[in-house]
Amino acid sequence: MRTYRSRIATFTAVTTAALALTLTACDDGTGATTSGAASATSPSASASAVEQSGDKDQGSANQSGDADQGNVEQSGDADQGNVEQNGDADQGKQVVGGTGSATAPLCTTKGLRISAETQDGPPYTHLVLTAKNTSGRTCRMTSFPEIRFLDNARGTVPSVAKSKPATSVVLEPGFSAYAAVRISDGGRKEDTETVRDFSVTLPNGTGMAIVQAPGAEGISVDPARWATGYWTHELRNGADEF
């Protein structure tokens, strides 16, 4: 009897100890159960951190991309503005100076070949003076030709103000300037005189040239009707019709 009870007591003690160890492992607040939960939530926390970091990086990349794009667009607009401004400036130079600089020296009669032709057909009421630059350098024509068809007592041919161009006429080598000249009204009862050659003087002491009148018999001029236009790059409708 004593031996039987001793074995039962020993078995009971061993069972109680094992059960205590099991309960301790499951119920300890800071033991295995808690550690297991922490291990389970740790990957989610890491994933959240990675996502937040990714969002930040993506946001930075987007902001950087937008900034770069903005810089490119602004640079493009600035470059385009410069091109347009340069284009406008170049176009202005062509309009103002023709094919050269408006600061070129004055043309002289020694560097020009001045000729005259009748304009249109009969009754030949107008001449066209052509002054071609033969000097080999760029020069500038100003004002109007001072024309003397007859003797000095008759004076020079008056100019027509509306034909004055906005800027000086600049001629590169080989280019020409033109001036329209009215010599009569073409009427039979006009008091005209025949001219076979005449003088053309440029202003500012730049010379005088003798020009041959067109036609074998010369031209008929009426001192009461003659008038001259200013030098220009080309004859213009309206401005050079008088």
C-alpha positions in Angstrom: 0.0 0.0 0.0 2.7 2.4 0.8 4.6 1.7 -2.4 1.4 2.3 -4.6 0.7 5.6 -3.0 4.2 6.7 -3.5 4.0 6.0 -7.2 0.7 7.9 -7.5 2.2 10.9 -5.7 5.2 10.9 -7.9 3.1 10.7 -11.1 0.8 13.5 -9.8 3.8 15.8 -9.0 5.3 15.3 -12.4 2.0 16.0 -14.2 1.4 19.1 -12.1 4.8 20.4 -12.9 4.3 19.9 -16.7 0.9 21.6 -16.6 2.4 24.5 -14.8 5.1 24.9 -17.4 2.5 24.9 -20.2 0.3 27.5 -18.6 3.3 29.7 -17.9 4.3 29.6 -21.6 0.8 30.6 -22.7 -0.3 33.2 -20.2 2.9 35.2 -19.6 2.1 38.8 -20.8 5.7 39.4 -21.8 6.4 35.9 -22.9 6.1 33.8 -26.0 2.5 34.9 -26.8 3.3 38.6 -26.8 6.5 38.0 -28.8 4.5 36.0 -31.4 2.1 38.9 -31.9 4.9 41.4 -32.2 6.6 39.2 -34.8 3.3 39.0 -36.7 2.8 42.8 -36.8 6.5 43.7 -37.6 6.3 42.9 -41.3 3.2 45.1 -41.7 4.9 48.0 -40.0 8.0 47.5 -42.2 5.7 47.4 -45.3 4.0 50.6 -44.2 7.4 52.3 -43.7 8.5 51.2 -47.1 5.2 52.4 -48.7 5.6 55.8 -46.9 9.2 56.0 -48.0 8.1 55.1 -51.6 5.4 57.8 -51.5 7.9 60.4 -50.4 10.4 59.3 -53.0 7.7 59.3 -55.7 6.5 62.7 -54.5 10.0 64.1 -54.6 10.5 62.6 -58.1 7.2 64.1 -59.3 8.0 67.5 -57.8 11.5 67.3 -59.4 10.0 66.2 -62.7 7.5 69.1 -62.6 10.2 71.5 -61.7 12.4 70.3 -64.5 9.6 70.4 -67.0 8.7 73.9 -65.8 12.4 74.9 -66.3 12.4 73.4 -69.7 9.2 75.2 -70.7 10.4 78.5 -69.3 13.7 78.0 -71.1 11.9 77.2 -74.3 9.7 80.2 -74.0 12.7 82.4 -73.3 14.6 81.0 -76.2 11.5 81.4 -78.5 11.2 85.0 -77.2 14.8 85.6 -78.0 14.4 84.2 -81.5 11.3 86.3 -82.1 13.0 89.4 -80.8 16.0 88.7 -82.9 13.8 88.0 -85.9 12.0 91.3 -85.3 15.3 93.1 -84.9 16.7 91.6 -88.1 13.5 92.3 -90.0 13.7 95.9 -88.7 17.2 96.3 -90.0 16.1 95.1 -93.5 13.3 97.6 -93.6 15.2 100.5 -92.2 18.5 99.9 -93.9 17.5 98.0 -96.9 20.5 95.6 -97.4 23.1 97.6 -95.3 23.6 99.7 -92.3 21.9 103.0 -91.7 25.2 104.4 -90.5 27.0 103.9 -93.8 28.8 106.9 -95.3 27.1 109.1 -97.8 27.1 108.1 -101.5 29.1 110.3 -103.9 28.6 110.9 -107.6 32.0 109.3 -108.2 30.7 106.0 -106.8 27.3 106.1 -108.6 26.1 105.6 -112.2 23.1 107.9 -112.7 20.9 107.4 -115.7 17.4 108.5 -116.8 14.6 106.8 -118.7 11.1 108.0 -119.6 8.3 106.5 -117.6 5.5 104.6 -119.4 4.6 105.7 -123.0 3.5 108.9 -124.6 3.1 111.7 -123.6 6.2 111.0 -121.6 5.4 113.2 -118.7 7.8 111.6 -116.2 11.4 110.5 -115.9 12.8 107.8 -113.6 16.3 108.5 -112.3 18.4 105.5 -111.4 21.5 105.8 -109.2 23.5 102.5 -109.1 26.2 102.0 -106.5 29.4 101.2 -108.4 31.8 102.1 -105.6 32.3 98.6 -104.2 31.3 99.7 -100.7 28.0 100.3 -99.0 26.8 103.9 -99.0 23.8 105.9 -98.0 21.5 108.2 -100.2 19.7 111.0 -98.5 17.2 113.7 -99.6 16.3 114.2 -103.3 18.3 114.8 -106.5 18.9 118.5 -107.1 18.1 118.7 -110.8 18.9 121.6 -113.2 17.3 121.0 -116.5 18.0 124.5 -117.9 20.3 127.4 -117.0 21.0 128.3 -113.4 18.5 131.2 -113.6 15.7 128.7 -113.8 16.7 127.2 -110.5 16.4 123.6 -109.4 13.4 121.3 -109.7 11.3 121.4 -106.5 10.8 118.3 -104.4 7.5 116.6 -103.5 7.3 116.1 -99.7 5.0 113.0 -99.7 7.6 111.0 -101.6 10.1 111.3 -98.7 10.9 107.8 -97.3 10.9 107.2 -93.5 14.6 106.4 -93.4 17.7 106.9 -95.5 18.3 104.7 -98.5 21.3 102.4 -98.0 22.9 100.8 -101.0 25.2 97.8 -101.0 27.5 97.5 -104.0 25.5 96.9 -107.2 22.2 98.1 -105.7 20.2 101.1 -107.0 18.1 104.0 -105.7 15.3 105.6 -107.7 13.6 108.9 -108.0 10.5 109.9 -110.0 10.6 113.2 -111.8 7.7 115.0 -113.5 8.8 117.0 -116.5 5.5 118.2 -117.9 1.8 117.5 -118.2 2.0 116.3 -121.7 -0.3 119.0 -123.1 0.2 120.4 -126.6 -0.3 124.0 -125.4 2.3 123.8 -122.7 5.3 126.1 -122.8 8.0 123.5 -123.0 11.7 123.5 -123.8 14.0 120.7 -125.1 16.7 119.3 -122.9 19.3 116.9 -124.1 21.3 116.6 -120.8 21.0 118.0 -117.3 22.8 118.0 -114.0 22.1 116.1 -110.9 23.7 117.2 -107.6 23.7 115.2 -104.4 23.3 117.1 -101.1 26.1 117.7 -98.5 28.7 118.4 -101.2 28.9 114.8 -102.4 29.2 115.7 -106.0 27.4 116.6 -109.2 26.9 114.5 -112.4 25.8 115.3 -115.9 23.0 112.9 -117.0 22.1 112.2 -120.7 18.4 112.7 -121.4 16.7 109.7 -123.0 15.8 109.7 -126.6 17.7 111.0 -129.7 15.9 114.3 -129.6 16.0 114.8 -125.8 13.0 115.5 -123.6 10.5 118.4 -123.4 10.3 120.0 -120.0 7.9 122.6 -118.6 9.4 124.7 -115.8 5.9 125.4 -114.5 5.1 121.7 -114.0 8.4 120.0 -113.2 8.9 118.3 -109.8 11.1 115.6 -108.3 10.6 112.8 -105.7 13.1 111.7 -103.1 15.5 108.9 -103.5 14.0 105.5 -102.5 14.6 101.8 -102.9 11.7 101.4 -105.3 9.0 103.5 -106.8 5.9 103.3 -104.6 2.3 103.6 -105.7 0.8 106.8 -104.3 3.9 108.2 -102.7 5.7 108.7 -106.0 2.7 109.6 -108.2 2.5 113.3 -108.7 
